[in-house]
Amino acid sequence: MYDIIIIGAGPAGISASLYAIRANMKVLVIYKGISNLGKATKIENYYGFVNGITGKELYDNGIKQAKNLGVEIRNSEVTGIESIQNGFIVKTPEDEYSGKAVIISTGNKKIAPPIKGINEFEGKGVSYCAICDGFFYKGKNVVVIGNGNFAYSEAKTLSNVTNGITILTNGEPTNITKEILKRQSQYVNIPKEREIKSTANEFKINNKKIKEIVGDKKVEKIVFEDLSEIKVDGIFVALGEAGANDFAKTLGIITENDNIKVNENMETNVKGIYACGNITGGLLQVSKAVYEGAKAGLSAINYVKEIDNT
Protein backbone atom coordinates (compact mmCIF):
# COMPACT_ATOMS: atom_id res chain seq x y z
CA MET A 1 0.00 0.00 0.00
CA TYR A 2 1.22 3.48 -0.85
CA ASP A 3 1.19 6.22 1.75
CA ILE A 4 0.00 8.84 -0.75
CA ILE A 5 -1.36 8.46 -4.28
CA ILE A 6 -1.42 11.64 -6.36
CA ILE A 7 -3.59 11.89 -9.46
CA GLY A 8 -2.14 14.41 -11.90
CA ALA A 9 1.42 15.44 -12.74
CA GLY A 10 1.04 19.17 -13.25
CA PRO A 11 2.62 21.77 -10.92
CA ALA A 12 0.18 21.01 -8.07
CA GLY A 13 0.57 17.24 -8.15
CA ILE A 14 4.35 17.25 -8.58
CA SER A 15 4.74 19.88 -5.84
CA ALA A 16 2.77 17.62 -3.48
CA SER A 17 4.92 14.63 -4.44
CA LEU A 18 8.18 16.47 -3.70
CA TYR A 19 7.11 17.29 -0.15
CA ALA A 20 5.75 13.78 0.41
CA ILE A 21 8.84 11.90 -0.83
CA ARG A 22 11.14 14.12 1.24
CA ALA A 23 9.08 13.16 4.30
CA ASN A 24 9.93 9.50 3.62
CA MET A 25 6.47 8.67 2.31
CA LYS A 26 5.84 5.95 -0.28
CA VAL A 27 4.43 8.03 -3.14
CA LEU A 28 2.78 7.18 -6.45
CA VAL A 29 1.86 9.77 -9.09
CA ILE A 30 -0.53 8.68 -11.86
CA TYR A 31 -1.13 10.91 -14.85
CA LYS A 32 -2.38 10.57 -18.41
CA GLY A 33 -0.61 12.61 -21.08
CA ILE A 34 0.51 16.19 -20.78
CA SER A 35 -1.51 18.75 -18.82
CA ASN A 36 -2.74 22.14 -20.05
CA LEU A 37 0.54 23.58 -18.81
CA GLY A 38 2.32 21.78 -21.64
CA LYS A 39 0.33 23.81 -24.17
CA ALA A 40 1.71 27.15 -22.91
CA THR A 41 4.08 28.62 -25.50
CA LYS A 42 6.05 30.65 -22.97
CA ILE A 43 5.77 31.40 -19.25
CA GLU A 44 7.39 34.68 -18.19
CA ASN A 45 5.68 35.38 -14.87
CA TYR A 46 7.04 32.49 -12.81
CA TYR A 47 9.93 33.08 -10.40
CA GLY A 48 13.49 32.17 -11.41
CA PHE A 49 13.40 32.00 -15.20
CA VAL A 50 15.18 35.06 -16.59
CA ASN A 51 14.23 34.38 -20.20
CA GLY A 52 11.00 32.55 -19.48
CA ILE A 53 10.32 28.87 -20.09
CA THR A 54 7.90 26.90 -22.22
CA GLY A 55 5.07 25.08 -20.51
CA LYS A 56 6.30 21.72 -21.80
CA GLU A 57 9.81 22.32 -20.43
CA LEU A 58 8.46 23.24 -17.00
CA TYR A 59 6.12 20.25 -17.04
CA ASP A 60 8.83 17.78 -18.11
CA ASN A 61 11.33 19.20 -15.63
CA GLY A 62 8.86 18.75 -12.78
CA ILE A 63 8.36 15.07 -13.58
CA LYS A 64 12.13 14.53 -13.90
CA GLN A 65 12.70 16.24 -10.55
CA ALA A 66 10.15 13.99 -8.83
CA LYS A 67 11.64 10.85 -10.41
CA ASN A 68 15.14 11.86 -9.32
CA LEU A 69 13.94 12.02 -5.71
CA GLY A 70 12.40 8.56 -5.93
CA VAL A 71 8.74 9.29 -6.67
CA GLU A 72 7.10 6.42 -8.55
CA ILE A 73 5.34 7.81 -11.63
CA ARG A 74 2.98 5.94 -13.94
CA ASN A 75 1.48 7.25 -17.18
CA SER A 76 -2.01 5.78 -17.17
CA GLU A 77 -5.66 6.77 -17.09
CA VAL A 78 -7.41 6.76 -13.71
CA THR A 79 -10.90 5.36 -14.22
CA GLY A 80 -12.13 5.51 -10.64
CA ILE A 81 -11.45 5.85 -6.92
CA GLU A 82 -13.12 3.74 -4.22
CA SER A 83 -13.05 3.95 -0.44
CA ILE A 84 -11.81 0.90 1.47
CA GLN A 85 -11.06 0.31 5.12
CA ASN A 86 -8.12 2.50 6.11
CA GLY A 87 -7.62 3.92 2.64
CA PHE A 88 -8.62 4.06 -1.00
CA ILE A 89 -8.33 2.05 -4.21
CA VAL A 90 -7.29 3.96 -7.35
CA LYS A 91 -8.22 2.11 -10.54
CA THR A 92 -6.49 2.23 -13.92
CA PRO A 93 -7.04 0.02 -16.99
CA GLU A 94 -3.90 -1.95 -16.13
CA ASP A 95 -4.11 -2.30 -12.37
CA GLU A 96 -5.47 -1.14 -9.02
CA TYR A 97 -3.42 0.69 -6.40
CA SER A 98 -4.19 1.11 -2.71
CA GLY A 99 -3.23 4.19 -0.74
CA LYS A 100 -3.77 5.64 2.70
CA ALA A 101 -4.39 9.14 1.28
CA VAL A 102 -5.22 10.51 -2.16
CA ILE A 103 -4.46 13.93 -3.62
CA ILE A 104 -6.56 14.96 -6.65
CA SER A 105 -4.83 17.46 -8.93
CA THR A 106 -6.21 16.62 -12.35
CA GLY A 107 -8.13 19.77 -13.17
CA ASN A 108 -11.77 19.72 -14.20
CA LYS A 109 -12.55 17.59 -17.25
CA LYS A 110 -16.36 17.52 -17.43
CA ILE A 111 -17.14 17.42 -21.16
CA ALA A 112 -20.59 17.95 -22.66
CA PRO A 113 -20.82 16.82 -26.29
CA PRO A 114 -22.31 19.31 -28.79
CA ILE A 115 -25.56 17.38 -29.13
CA LYS A 116 -28.90 19.14 -29.43
CA GLY A 117 -30.87 18.66 -26.21
CA ILE A 118 -27.97 17.52 -24.02
CA ASN A 119 -28.04 20.60 -21.79
CA GLU A 120 -31.82 20.98 -21.72
CA PHE A 121 -32.29 17.44 -20.40
CA GLU A 122 -29.53 17.47 -17.78
CA GLY A 123 -31.22 16.23 -14.61
CA LYS A 124 -34.18 15.05 -16.67
CA GLY A 125 -32.62 11.88 -18.02
CA VAL A 126 -29.11 13.12 -18.78
CA SER A 127 -26.50 12.45 -16.08
CA TYR A 128 -22.72 12.67 -15.69
CA CYS A 129 -22.38 10.22 -12.77
CA ALA A 130 -23.35 6.55 -12.95
CA ILE A 131 -22.75 5.77 -9.29
CA CYS A 132 -24.80 8.83 -8.25
CA ASP A 133 -27.85 8.39 -10.48
CA GLY A 134 -27.77 4.79 -11.69
CA PHE A 135 -30.19 3.67 -8.96
CA PHE A 136 -32.96 5.82 -10.45
CA TYR A 137 -32.83 3.74 -13.65
CA LYS A 138 -33.29 0.34 -12.04
CA GLY A 139 -34.65 -2.08 -14.64
CA LYS A 140 -34.67 0.59 -17.35
CA ASN A 141 -32.83 1.03 -20.63
CA VAL A 142 -29.90 3.42 -20.58
CA VAL A 143 -27.06 4.46 -22.86
CA VAL A 144 -23.56 5.73 -22.17
CA ILE A 145 -22.12 8.35 -24.53
CA GLY A 146 -18.38 7.85 -24.87
CA ASN A 147 -15.84 5.66 -26.60
CA GLY A 148 -13.08 4.95 -24.09
CA ASN A 149 -12.22 3.35 -20.77
CA PHE A 150 -14.22 5.89 -18.77
CA ALA A 151 -17.36 5.05 -20.75
CA TYR A 152 -16.79 1.34 -20.20
CA SER A 153 -16.26 1.87 -16.47
CA GLU A 154 -19.53 3.82 -16.21
CA ALA A 155 -21.33 1.08 -18.17
CA LYS A 156 -19.97 -1.52 -15.75
CA THR A 157 -21.33 0.48 -12.83
CA LEU A 158 -24.75 0.79 -14.47
CA SER A 159 -24.88 -2.92 -15.36
CA ASN A 160 -25.61 -3.72 -11.72
CA VAL A 161 -29.01 -2.03 -11.83
CA THR A 162 -30.19 -1.29 -15.37
CA ASN A 163 -32.01 -3.49 -17.85
CA GLY A 164 -29.85 -2.93 -20.91
CA ILE A 165 -26.87 -0.76 -21.80
CA THR A 166 -25.64 0.54 -25.14
CA ILE A 167 -22.42 2.51 -25.48
CA LEU A 168 -22.84 5.27 -28.08
CA THR A 169 -19.54 6.43 -29.54
CA ASN A 170 -21.21 9.31 -31.45
CA GLY A 171 -19.27 8.53 -34.60
CA GLU A 172 -15.92 8.07 -32.87
CA PRO A 173 -13.88 4.84 -33.04
CA THR A 174 -14.08 2.54 -30.03
CA ASN A 175 -11.04 3.11 -27.82
CA ILE A 176 -11.44 0.68 -24.93
CA THR A 177 -8.10 -0.89 -24.02
CA LYS A 178 -7.51 -4.61 -23.67
CA GLU A 179 -6.17 -4.13 -20.16
CA ILE A 180 -9.43 -2.85 -18.69
CA LEU A 181 -11.36 -5.65 -20.37
CA LYS A 182 -8.90 -8.27 -19.13
CA ARG A 183 -9.19 -7.02 -15.58
CA GLN A 184 -12.97 -6.72 -15.50
CA SER A 185 -14.33 -9.18 -18.06
CA GLN A 186 -14.10 -12.44 -19.92
CA TYR A 187 -13.46 -11.55 -23.55
CA VAL A 188 -11.70 -12.62 -26.71
CA ASN A 189 -11.09 -9.46 -28.76
CA ILE A 190 -11.90 -5.79 -28.38
CA PRO A 191 -15.02 -5.25 -30.46
CA LYS A 192 -15.54 -2.28 -32.73
CA GLU A 193 -19.19 -2.57 -33.64
CA ARG A 194 -19.90 -5.88 -31.98
CA GLU A 195 -20.78 -6.51 -28.35
CA ILE A 196 -18.51 -6.33 -25.34
CA LYS A 197 -18.90 -9.49 -23.26
CA SER A 198 -18.75 -8.60 -19.59
CA THR A 199 -19.00 -11.02 -16.68
CA ALA A 200 -22.80 -10.99 -16.59
CA ASN A 201 -23.97 -8.48 -19.19
CA GLU A 202 -23.59 -7.47 -22.80
CA PHE A 203 -22.85 -3.88 -23.75
CA LYS A 204 -23.83 -3.08 -27.32
CA ILE A 205 -21.69 -0.61 -29.25
CA ASN A 206 -23.41 1.88 -31.56
CA ASN A 207 -21.05 3.98 -33.69
CA LYS A 208 -23.68 6.21 -35.31
CA LYS A 209 -23.46 9.99 -35.11
CA ILE A 210 -26.10 11.47 -32.79
CA LYS A 211 -28.33 14.23 -34.14
CA GLU A 212 -30.43 15.12 -31.07
CA ILE A 213 -32.01 14.05 -27.81
CA VAL A 214 -35.80 14.20 -27.82
CA GLY A 215 -38.43 14.18 -25.10
CA ASP A 216 -41.25 16.08 -23.45
CA LYS A 217 -40.51 16.63 -19.77
CA LYS A 218 -37.75 14.01 -19.74
CA VAL A 219 -35.56 12.05 -22.14
CA GLU A 220 -37.55 9.72 -24.37
CA LYS A 221 -35.37 8.88 -27.37
CA ILE A 222 -32.18 9.56 -29.29
CA VAL A 223 -32.27 10.45 -32.98
CA PHE A 224 -29.20 9.71 -35.12
CA GLU A 225 -27.95 11.56 -38.18
CA ASP A 226 -29.37 8.83 -40.43
CA LEU A 227 -32.77 9.55 -38.76
CA SER A 228 -32.90 6.15 -37.05
CA GLU A 229 -34.02 6.25 -33.40
CA ILE A 230 -33.68 4.37 -30.13
CA LYS A 231 -35.93 4.75 -27.10
CA VAL A 232 -34.04 5.36 -23.85
CA ASP A 233 -34.87 6.14 -20.25
CA GLY A 234 -31.51 7.58 -19.33
CA ILE A 235 -28.31 8.94 -20.88
CA PHE A 236 -24.97 8.93 -19.06
CA VAL A 237 -22.21 11.09 -20.51
CA ALA A 238 -18.66 9.73 -20.11
CA LEU A 239 -16.46 11.42 -22.69
CA GLY A 240 -12.68 11.40 -22.55
CA GLU A 241 -11.14 10.51 -19.20
CA ALA A 242 -12.62 10.64 -15.72
CA GLY A 243 -11.84 14.02 -14.18
CA ALA A 244 -11.76 15.51 -10.71
CA ASN A 245 -15.50 16.16 -10.62
CA ASP A 246 -16.24 12.56 -11.56
CA PHE A 247 -14.08 11.34 -8.67
CA ALA A 248 -15.71 13.86 -6.34
CA LYS A 249 -19.21 12.64 -7.12
CA THR A 250 -18.40 8.98 -6.59
CA LEU A 251 -16.69 9.68 -3.26
CA GLY A 252 -19.27 12.14 -1.93
CA ILE A 253 -16.87 15.10 -2.04
CA ILE A 254 -18.57 18.49 -1.88
CA THR A 255 -18.18 20.65 -4.98
CA GLU A 256 -19.08 24.28 -5.60
CA ASN A 257 -19.42 25.81 -9.08
CA ASP A 258 -17.76 22.70 -10.57
CA ASN A 259 -14.76 23.08 -8.25
CA ILE A 260 -13.83 20.76 -5.39
CA LYS A 261 -14.39 22.53 -2.09
CA VAL A 262 -11.37 22.47 0.24
CA ASN A 263 -10.32 24.20 3.46
CA GLU A 264 -7.10 26.13 4.02
CA ASN A 265 -5.20 22.83 4.28
CA MET A 266 -6.52 21.51 0.96
CA GLU A 267 -8.66 18.98 2.81
CA THR A 268 -11.99 17.93 1.31
CA ASN A 269 -14.95 16.84 3.40
CA VAL A 270 -13.83 13.22 2.92
CA LYS A 271 -11.08 12.33 5.36
CA GLY A 272 -7.90 11.30 3.55
CA ILE A 273 -8.80 13.00 0.27
CA TYR A 274 -7.12 16.29 -0.72
CA ALA A 275 -7.41 18.50 -3.79
CA CYS A 276 -5.16 21.18 -5.24
CA GLY A 277 -4.54 23.17 -8.41
CA ASN A 278 -7.09 24.27 -11.00
CA ILE A 279 -9.84 22.03 -9.64
CA THR A 280 -10.13 24.16 -6.49
CA GLY A 281 -10.91 27.29 -8.54
CA GLY A 282 -9.44 30.72 -8.02
CA LEU A 283 -6.34 32.02 -9.79
CA LEU A 284 -5.30 29.62 -12.57
CA GLN A 285 -1.56 30.20 -12.29
CA VAL A 286 1.48 27.97 -11.81
CA SER A 287 2.47 29.76 -8.59
CA LYS A 288 -0.94 29.11 -7.04
CA ALA A 289 -0.86 25.44 -8.10
CA VAL A 290 2.61 24.91 -6.62
CA TYR A 291 1.55 26.49 -3.32
CA GLU A 292 -1.60 24.40 -3.06
CA GLY A 293 0.35 21.25 -3.96
CA ALA A 294 2.77 21.94 -1.13
CA LYS A 295 -0.12 22.47 1.32
CA ALA A 296 -1.89 19.32 0.16
CA GLY A 297 1.31 17.30 0.40
CA LEU A 298 2.05 18.49 3.94
CA SER A 299 -1.53 17.86 5.05
CA ALA A 300 -1.50 14.35 3.58
CA ILE A 301 1.84 13.63 5.31
CA ASN A 302 0.38 14.62 8.67
CA TYR A 303 -2.71 12.50 8.04
CA VAL A 304 -0.70 9.39 7.16
CA LYS A 305 1.52 9.81 10.23
CA GLU A 306 -1.59 10.20 12.37
CA ILE A 307 -3.24 6.99 11.16
CA ASP A 308 0.06 5.09 11.32
CA ASN A 309 0.33 5.98 15.02
CA THR A 310 -3.20 4.86 15.91
N, C-alpha and C positions, 0 to 999 in steps of 0.2 A: 504493500500500500504506500502511495506517495503521501508526503505531508501536505503538499499544496499542488493542485493542478490549475494551471492558468490557461484560459482559452483566449487565444489572440496573441499575435507577436508584434503588435505595433508598439509605439513608445510607452503606453500605459502597461501593457502586459510584460514587456521586457524589463521595464523599470521595476515592477513588482518582483520579477524573477531574480534580479540582481541582489535585491535586499534579502530575499528568502534564501538564496544559495549561500550568501555570506553569513547567514545565521545558522548554517549547518543543517538546513532543511533539505529533504529529498524532494526535488522540484521537477515537474513535467510541464512543458509548454506545448500546446497543440494549436496549430494554425493551418489555414488552407489558403495557399496563394499569397500574393502580396496585398497589403492593405491600401487604403486610399492615400496614405502617405507616399507610397511608391509612385503615385501619379503626379506628384508635385514636381514641376520643372526645376524650381530653385527655391530654397528656403534661406532668407536673409535676415530673419528676425529672431533667430535662435542663438543663444549665448555661445561664444567660442569659435565661430566659423567666420574668419575675417573676410573671405571671399564668397561666403554662402556655401551651400551644399545641396545637391539634388535630393529629393525625397527618397529615391531608390538607394542612394549611397547611405543615407542616414538609417534607413530601414535595415539594409544588409549589415551595416556595421553593428547595429544593436544586437542582431541575432548572433553575429560572430563573437561579440563581447560576452554574451550569455553562455555560449558554447565553451568559450575559453575558460570560464569560471566553473564549468562542470554541470550547467543546466542541461537536462535532457530535452531535446526539441524534436517534435514529430510533425511532419507536414501531412495533415489528414483532415478530413471533414468531420466535425462533431455533429452527430445526428440527434443527440439527446443527453440529458442529465437526469439521474434518478437518485432519490434519497435512500440510504440504507442505514442500518444501525451504526452509529459512530462514524458516519461519513457519507460519501456520495460515489455513484458510478457514472463515469463519463464514457459515452458510447461513440465509437467511430465505425466505419464500415469494416475495418480490419480487426478491431479488438475492443475490449472494454477495460477501463482503467479505474481503480479505486483510489480515492483520496480523502484525507481528513477535512480539507478545506478546498473550496473552489473560488477562483477569481475570474469573473467574466469581464473581458475587455475586447469584445468583438465588434463593437459598434452596433448600430441598428440596421437590420437587413430586411425589414418587412417590405415585401414587394407585392403590389397589386397589379395584375395584368391589365392591359388596356382593352378590356372586354365590356361592351355595352351592358349595363345593368349590374356590374360587379359591386360598385359603391352603393347603389340604391338599395340593394338587398343585403348589405352587411348587417348581421343581426336578425335577418329575416330569412335565413336559409344559407347565407354565406358566412363562413367562419374561417379563422386563421389558426385555430388551436383544437386539434383532435381530442387531446386528453381533457380539455376544458368542456367542450360541447358535444362530444361523441355520444354521451349518455342520452341526450335529447333525441337521438335518431335511432333508438333501439328498435330493431326489426324493420328498419326502413332502408330505402335505396339511396346511397350517397356516391358522390364522385370526389376524386382528389385531382386538383389541377396542378400539374408539375411533371417533371420528366427525370428527376434524379433521386439520389438516396434519401433526401428529406421527404419527398413525396411518398416513397416506398415505406419509410418509417411511420409516417402519418397513417397510411393505409393499414399497416400492421396494427396500429393502435385501434383504429376503427373496426377492424375485423372481429374484435371481441364482442361487439354489440350490434353492428349493423347487419342488414339482410344481404346486401350485395354491394361490391365496390368496383368501380371502374376508374382507372387512372387515365386522365385526359392530358395528353402532352401538348395540346393546342398547336399542333403542326411541327413541334420540335422532335428531334430524334430521342429515343429512349436512352437514358444515360445512367442506368442503375448498375453499380459495379458488382462483379462476381463476389467480392469479399463479403458484402452485406447480405447477399443471398445465401452464401455458404454458411454464414454464422446464424442466420435466422430461419432458413428454409431447406427443404429437400428439393433439389432442382437438377436439371441436366445442363441447359444452356440459357444464357440471358435472352429472353424473347424480345423481339422488336414490335411485332404487331400480334403476337400470340398471347397466351396467358402466362402469368407468373404463378407457379405452383408454390404455395406457402404450406405450412405444416397442416392447416386445417381448412384453408380457404383458397379461392382462386380469384386473383385480381385481373380483370380484363384491361387491356391496353387499347386506347382509342387515340389514333394519331391525327384525327381531323382537326382542322382549324375552327375555332369557336367564333361564331358571329355575335351571339347575344344570349343573355339570360332573361327568361321571360316568366312572369307570374303576376298575380293580382296583389294580394297583401303579403305573399311570401313566394319563395322560389317554387316554380312548378315544372319547368323544363329548360333544356339547353338546346339552342338552335345552332347548327353548324353552317359553315360557309356554303356547303353544297345543298343547304336547306333541309337536310335530314334533322331529326329531332330525337332526344331521349328525355323521358320523364324522370325527374329526380326530386328527392325530398330535401337533400342537403348538399352543399358544395363546400369543400375544404381546400383552401388555397395553400400550396406548399411549393412555391417557386424557389429556385436557387438552393442555397444552404440555409440550415436553421440559424437564426440570429439570436441576439441577446433577448429580444422580446419573446421569442418562442420559448427559450429556456425559462424566462421569468414566469410565463403563464403556467408551464407544467410544474414548476416548483412552488407556486403560490407567492411569488415575489411581487411586491407592490410596485406598480409603475404609475407614472404621471406624465401626461402629454407624450406618450411613447418613449419615455426615458425611465430607466430603473431608478427608483428612489433610494437614496443612501443617506446615512448620517455623516457627520464630520470625519468619521474614521473609515468611510467607504463601506460600512456594514449595511447589508440589506435587512429586511425584517426576518429573513430566514437565517438562523444561526449557522455560521460556517460558510456562508456565501457572501462574497464581496463583489463589487462592481467598480470599474474605473474607466476613464477615457470618455470618448464621444457619447457612449450610451447613457451617461449620467446627465447629459445636457450641458448648458452653459457655454463657455468660451471654447470653440473648437480649434485649439492651438496645441502644438507639440509640448510647450512648457507646462500647460495645464494637465495634459495627459501624463507627463513624466511625474509631476507632483502627486497626482492622484494614484498612480501606480505605486509610488513609494509608500504612500499612506496605506493603501490596500495591502501591500506586502507586509508592512510592519504589523498591521492589525491581524492578518492571517497568522503571522509568526506567533504573536501573543496567544491567539486562540489555540493553535496546535500545542504550544507549551502547556497551556492551561488544561487541555483534555488529557495530555500525556501524564500529567501529575495527579490526575483524579483516579 
